[in-house]
Amino acid sequence: MSGRPQIGATLAVLGAFVLLALAAPAVLETYTLTILLIYGLLAMSLGLVWGFGGILCFGQAAFYGLGAYSYAIAAINLGESTLPFALGILVPFLFAGLLGAMMFYGRLSDVYLGVITLVVTLIFFKFMNSTAGPEYAIGQARLGGFNGIPGYQTLNVPGDPDAYIFGDDFYYLVVAIVLVVYALLRWLLASPFGRVAVAIRENEARVELMGYDARLRKTALFAVGGAVAGLAGTLFASWAEIVTPGLFSLGQSAEIIIWCIVGGLGTLVGPFVGAMLLGYLKFALGQQTLIDNTLVLGLVLVLSVLLLPRGVVPTLGQWVGLARRRRPRRASRRRLRPARGGADG
């Protein structure tokens, strides 16, 4: 019985998302909407790892950039996008799994987990900035240093490299990918693996006493989060048509965390909505020079923590739940009241 409400809630979210995705191009250009969806997908990857696994990771930007660079390098060498698209997901998945195994089987505390993932991200940022020479190349793809890698093959129809997917078609492709990823993640969290992962977040020692290997499950969840972040990076590479070391920057890592905090942890929708809202705010502020974007994002974070400590989406869900509970009570009270003049009749 408990599975039916979850399926109903998932279908409701997917239906609402489809309606909004179809209506949104009437308000914003699909070019802008596409990058907002990619940001949402990236935030969802951290929402899975942090919100459900209890793993505070500063390395989602590393997996994000690794997916983008893997796609760009493979696309230049292969001249089409089918295999590079798969590599953009597989490489971050394997790297996140290896990094997670080293950390979790090493019994590192949460503080050291955050520090190591942040250091790994900064190492990628520093290394990619120092690859400007011609000797830094993988096959025909030069890494380009701080200039990045431009001019690679963007997404195309499989088997037809000349049939590019761009504009409105690329937007609806990203919409479909977000739908599939959300449905798969909901299925994963509703499975026994997902329920054990959430139990590990609450009390890891108790889960291990029950006979489960908490380290293996945390590693697997961490790898899945890396794969989703790599997918977002792959889509970004095709959207931007250039990848730069800025994908690994400290600012990018901080933004992902802010998206999740503002949107609300413990849900997949919360980080997604937070990324969409703050991503659009960043886009709007980028068109003016009076206010620094960083100051605005910092102010939004502070106000969100003070006024909405649970995040936007969980708070709205709580308000809706309270409103539903009050309605039947009011209706029952009205039924219990005797009609006026009833005693005289």
C-alpha positions in Angstrom: 0.0 0.0 0.0 2.8 2.4 0.7 4.1 2.0 -2.8 0.9 3.3 -4.4 1.2 6.8 -2.9 4.8 7.0 -4.0 3.9 6.0 -7.6 1.1 8.5 -7.6 3.3 11.3 -6.3 6.0 10.5 -8.9 3.4 10.5 -11.7 2.1 13.8 -10.4 5.5 15.4 -10.4 6.3 14.1 -13.9 2.9 15.3 -15.2 3.4 18.8 -13.7 6.9 18.9 -15.1 5.7 18.0 -18.6 3.0 20.7 -18.5 5.5 23.3 -17.3 8.1 22.3 -19.9 5.6 22.6 -22.7 4.3 26.0 -21.5 7.7 27.5 -20.6 8.9 28.3 -24.2 6.1 30.8 -24.4 7.8 32.8 -21.6 11.5 32.2 -22.1 13.7 31.1 -25.0 14.5 27.4 -25.2 18.2 28.3 -25.2 17.9 29.7 -21.7 15.5 27.0 -20.5 17.9 24.3 -21.6 20.8 25.5 -19.4 18.3 25.9 -16.5 17.3 22.2 -16.9 20.9 21.2 -17.0 21.5 23.1 -13.8 18.6 21.3 -12.3 19.9 17.9 -13.3 23.3 18.8 -11.8 21.6 19.9 -8.5 19.6 16.7 -8.5 22.8 14.6 -8.5 23.9 16.3 -5.3 20.4 16.1 -3.9 20.6 12.3 -4.3 24.1 12.0 -2.6 23.6 14.6 0.1 19.9 14.6 0.8 19.3 10.8 0.8 22.8 9.4 1.4 23.9 12.0 3.9 27.2 12.5 2.1 28.2 16.2 1.8 30.1 16.3 -1.4 32.0 19.3 -2.8 33.0 17.3 -5.8 29.9 17.4 -8.0 31.6 20.1 -10.0 34.5 17.7 -10.6 32.2 15.0 -12.0 30.3 17.7 -14.0 33.5 19.0 -15.6 34.8 15.5 -16.1 31.7 14.5 -18.0 32.0 17.6 -20.2 35.7 17.2 -21.0 35.2 13.4 -21.6 32.5 14.2 -24.1 34.5 17.0 -25.9 37.7 14.9 -26.1 35.9 11.8 -27.4 33.8 13.9 -29.9 36.9 15.4 -31.4 38.6 12.1 -31.9 35.6 10.2 -33.1 33.7 12.9 -35.1 30.3 11.9 -33.8 28.4 12.0 -30.5 27.0 8.6 -29.7 29.9 7.0 -28.0 31.2 10.3 -26.5 27.8 10.8 -24.9 28.1 7.4 -23.2 31.7 8.2 -22.1 30.5 11.5 -20.6 28.4 9.4 -18.2 30.7 6.4 -17.8 33.9 8.2 -16.9 32.5 10.2 -14.0 30.6 7.1 -12.8 33.9 5.1 -12.6 35.9 8.0 -11.1 33.2 8.7 -8.5 33.0 5.0 -7.7 36.8 4.7 -7.2 37.0 7.9 -5.2 34.0 6.8 -3.1 35.5 3.4 -2.4 38.7 5.0 -1.2 36.9 7.3 1.1 34.2 5.1 2.5 36.3 2.0 2.9 38.9 4.2 4.5 36.3 5.1 7.2 36.8 8.8 6.8 34.5 11.2 8.8 32.1 13.6 7.1 34.5 16.5 7.5 37.3 14.8 5.7 34.9 13.6 3.0 34.0 17.2 2.3 37.6 18.3 2.3 38.8 15.5 0.0 36.1 16.1 -2.6 36.8 19.8 -2.5 40.5 19.2 -3.0 39.9 16.8 -5.9 37.8 19.5 -7.6 40.4 22.2 -7.1 43.1 19.8 -8.4 41.1 19.3 -11.6 40.7 23.1 -11.9 44.4 23.8 -11.4 45.5 21.0 -13.8 43.2 22.0 -16.6 44.3 25.6 -16.4 47.9 24.5 -16.8 47.4 22.5 -20.0 47.9 25.3 -22.5 50.9 23.7 -24.3 50.7 21.6 -27.4 52.0 18.6 -25.5 48.8 18.4 -23.5 46.6 16.5 -26.0 44.6 13.3 -26.0 44.6 12.1 -29.6 43.6 15.0 -31.8 42.0 16.9 -28.9 44.2 19.6 -27.3 43.1 20.5 -23.7 43.8 24.2 -24.3 44.5 25.3 -20.8 42.3 28.2 -19.6 41.0 28.6 -23.1 39.3 25.2 -22.9 38.3 23.0 -25.8 36.1 24.5 -28.6 34.9 23.2 -31.9 33.9 19.6 -31.2 31.0 17.7 -32.5 27.8 18.5 -30.7 25.0 16.0 -30.2 23.7 14.4 -33.4 21.2 11.8 -34.4 22.9 8.4 -33.8 24.4 7.1 -37.1 24.1 10.5 -38.8 26.9 13.0 -37.7 25.5 15.7 -40.0 22.1 15.7 -38.3 22.7 18.0 -35.4 20.4 18.2 -32.4 20.1 21.9 -31.4 17.6 24.6 -30.6 14.1 23.5 -29.7 14.9 19.9 -30.5 17.8 19.9 -28.0 15.5 21.5 -25.4 12.9 18.8 -25.7 15.6 16.1 -25.6 16.9 17.5 -22.3 13.3 17.6 -21.0 13.0 13.9 -21.9 16.3 13.1 -20.2 15.3 14.9 -17.0 12.1 12.9 -16.9 13.9 9.6 -17.4 16.5 10.4 -14.8 14.0 11.5 -12.2 11.9 8.4 -12.7 15.0 6.1 -12.4 16.2 7.9 -9.3 12.7 7.6 -7.7 12.7 3.9 -8.6 16.2 3.5 -7.1 15.2 5.2 -3.8 12.0 3.2 -3.6 13.9 -0.1 -4.0 15.5 -2.0 -1.1 18.8 -0.4 -2.0 17.4 3.1 -1.7 15.7 2.4 1.6 18.9 1.0 3.1 20.8 4.0 1.8 18.4 6.3 3.6 18.7 4.2 6.7 22.5 4.6 6.5 22.0 8.3 6.5 20.0 8.1 9.7 22.2 5.6 11.6 25.1 3.8 9.8 26.1 1.8 12.8 22.7 0.3 13.3 22.5 -0.6 9.6 25.8 -2.4 9.8 24.6 -4.3 12.8 21.7 -5.6 10.7 24.2 -7.2 8.3 24.3 -4.6 5.5 27.6 -3.4 4.0 27.1 0.4 4.4 30.4 1.2 2.7 29.4 -0.6 -0.5 26.0 1.1 -0.7 27.4 4.5 0.0 30.0 3.9 -2.8 27.3 2.8 -5.2 25.1 5.8 -4.4 28.1 8.1 -4.7 28.9 6.6 -8.1 25.3 7.1 -9.3 25.4 10.7 -8.2 28.7 11.1 -10.2 27.1 9.6 -13.3 24.1 12.0 -13.1 26.5 15.0 -12.7 28.5 13.7 -15.7 25.4 13.5 -17.7 24.7 17.1 -16.9 28.2 18.0 -17.9 27.8 16.1 -21.2 24.6 18.1 -22.0 26.3 21.3 -21.1 29.2 20.6 -23.4 26.8 20.2 -26.3 24.8 23.3 -25.3 27.8 25.6 -24.8 29.9 24.1 -27.6 33.0 24.8 -25.5 34.3 23.4 -22.2 36.7 25.4 -19.9 38.4 24.8 -16.6 35.7 27.0 -15.0 33.5 24.0 -14.8 35.8 22.8 -12.0 35.9 26.1 -10.2 35.2 26.7 -6.5 32.4 29.0 -7.4 30.7 26.3 -9.4 31.0 23.9 -6.4 29.5 26.5 -4.1 26.6 27.2 -6.4 25.5 23.6 -6.5 25.4 23.4 -2.7 23.5 26.7 -2.5 20.9 25.3 -5.0 20.3 22.3 -2.8 20.1 24.2 0.4 17.6 26.8 -1.0 15.5 24.2 -2.9 15.4 21.8 0.1 17.3 18.6 0.9 15.6 15.2 1.3 13.8 15.5 -2.0 14.8 15.3 -5.7 12.5 18.1 -6.7 13.9 20.6 -4.1 17.4 20.8 -5.5 16.0 20.9 -9.0 13.7 23.8 -8.3 16.4 25.6 -6.4 18.8 25.3 -9.3 16.1 26.5 -11.8 15.2 29.5 -9.6 18.7 30.6 -8.7 20.0 29.9 -12.2 17.4 32.2 -13.7 18.2 34.8 -11.0 21.8 34.6 -12.0 20.8 34.9 -15.7 18.7 38.0 -15.0 21.4 39.6 -12.8 23.9 39.0 -15.5 22.2 41.5 -17.7 22.9 44.4 -15.3 26.0 45.8 -13.6 24.6 47.6 -10.5 24.7 44.6 -8.1 27.3 41.8 -7.8 25.8 38.4 -8.5 27.8 36.8 -5.7 26.3 39.2 -3.1 22.8 38.5 -4.2 23.3 34.7 -4.1 24.9 35.1 -0.6 21.9 37.1 0.5 19.5 34.5 -0.9 21.3 31.8 1.0 21.2 33.6 4.3 17.6 34.5 4.0 16.7 31.0 3.0 18.5 29.5 6.0 16.9 32.0 8.4 13.3 32.0 7.0 13.1 28.7 5.2 15.5 26.3 7.0 14.1 23.2 5.3 14.2 24.8 1.9 11.5 26.1 -0.5 10.0 22.8 -1.7 9.7 21.0 1.7 8.3 24.2 3.3 5.7 24.5 0.5 4.8 20.8 0.9 4.4 21.3 4.7 2.1 24.3 4.1 0.0 22.3 1.6 -0.3 19.4 4.0 -1.4 21.7 6.9 -4.0 23.3 4.6 -5.4 19.8 3.7 -5.6 18.8 7.3 -7.6 21.9 8.3 -10.2 21.6 5.6 -11.8 18.3 6.8 -11.8 19.6 10.4 -13.7 22.7 9.4 -16.2 20.7 7.4 -16.8 18.2 10.3 -17.3 21.1 12.7 -20.0 22.6 10.4 -21.8 19.2 10.3 -21.8 18.9 14.0 -23.4 22.3 14.6 -27.2 22.1 14.9 -29.3 24.0 12.4 -30.7 27.3 13.6 -34.3 26.9 14.8 -34.0 23.2 14.9 -35.2 23.0 18.5 -38.4 24.8 17.7 -39.3 22.6 14.8 
